[in-house]
Structures are given as C-alpha cells and as structure tokens.
Amino acid sequence: MSINFSVELSDDEPFERALRRFSSKTKRTGLMRDIKRKRFYTKPSVQKKLDLQKSIRRRKKAERIAHLAEQGLDRRGRKRR
C-alpha cells in the first residue's frame, strides 16, 4: 500500500493548522490504524477470533440502535426532534 500525502503550507498559515490537516488526512485513509495493526504478526486463528468478536459487537450495536429507534430515541437514548 503506497499512499503519499502532501500538505501545502500557505504564507500566513500556522504550522499547527497544516499539521492538523495532515493528521486528519491520515486518519481518513486509515493509514495509522493499518500500520498499528501490521506492527505485530497475528496468527490466522487469532485473527479469525478477533474478527468474530468484532462482528458480534457490531451486530449488538445495530440491534441496540434499532431498538432505540423503535422507541423514538436517537442512538444516545435521547428523544428525536
């Protein structure tokens, strides 16, 4: 995976703002998440187990949000406007 980023710094723009733009670009593409994930080797059996746990978590969250929507609440449990 080869992704190149460049952030142009204008004359009157502070460095911190350009750094924030750069970090938001990397977050959107998931580059740092991918680097952290590939830092250590995970056995295929362990990866399968982790993927199963993630899918169960996603399914439970979707069920919880659907249940709240039936009650007329948003996903945080507050009344919808």
C-alpha positions in Angstrom: 0.0 0.0 0.0 1.6 3.2 -1.2 -0.1 6.4 -0.2 1.7 9.8 -0.5 0.4 12.8 1.4 1.3 16.4 0.9 0.0 19.4 2.6 0.8 22.8 1.1 1.6 25.5 3.7 0.4 29.0 2.7 2.4 32.1 3.8 0.0 33.2 6.6 -1.0 29.7 7.8 0.4 28.5 11.1 2.3 25.2 11.1 -0.1 23.7 13.6 -3.1 24.0 11.3 -1.2 22.3 8.5 -0.2 19.5 10.9 -3.8 19.1 11.9 -4.8 18.9 8.2 -2.1 16.2 7.6 -3.2 14.2 10.6 -6.8 14.3 9.5 -5.9 13.1 6.1 -4.0 10.1 7.5 -7.0 9.3 9.8 -9.4 9.4 6.9 -7.4 6.9 4.9 -6.8 4.6 7.9 -3.1 4.6 7.4 -2.1 4.8 11.1 -4.6 2.1 12.0 -3.2 -0.2 9.3 0.4 0.4 10.5 -0.5 -0.3 14.1 -2.4 -3.5 13.0 0.5 -4.8 11.0 3.1 -4.0 13.6 2.9 -7.5 15.0 2.0 -10.8 13.4 -1.3 -12.3 14.4 -1.9 -15.9 13.6 -4.8 -16.6 11.3 -6.8 -18.4 14.0 -6.4 -15.5 16.4 -7.4 -13.0 13.6 -10.5 -15.1 12.9 -11.4 -15.0 16.6 -10.9 -11.2 16.7 -13.0 -10.7 13.6 -15.8 -12.8 15.0 -15.8 -10.7 18.2 -15.9 -7.5 16.2 -18.8 -8.8 14.1 -20.7 -9.7 17.3 -20.1 -6.3 18.8 -21.3 -4.6 15.6 -24.4 -6.7 15.4 -25.3 -6.0 19.1 -24.8 -2.3 18.5 -27.0 -2.3 15.4 -29.7 -4.2 17.4 -29.4 -1.7 20.3 -29.7 1.3 17.9 -32.7 -0.3 16.1 -34.4 -0.9 19.4 -33.9 2.7 20.4 -35.2 3.9 17.0 -38.4 1.9 17.6 -38.9 3.8 20.8 -38.4 7.1 19.1 -35.0 7.8 20.6 -31.7 8.5 18.9 -28.6 6.3 19.4 -27.7 8.0 22.6 -31.1 7.4 24.2 -32.4 11.0 23.8 -35.7 11.9 22.2 -35.6 12.6 18.5 -36.6 16.1 17.3 
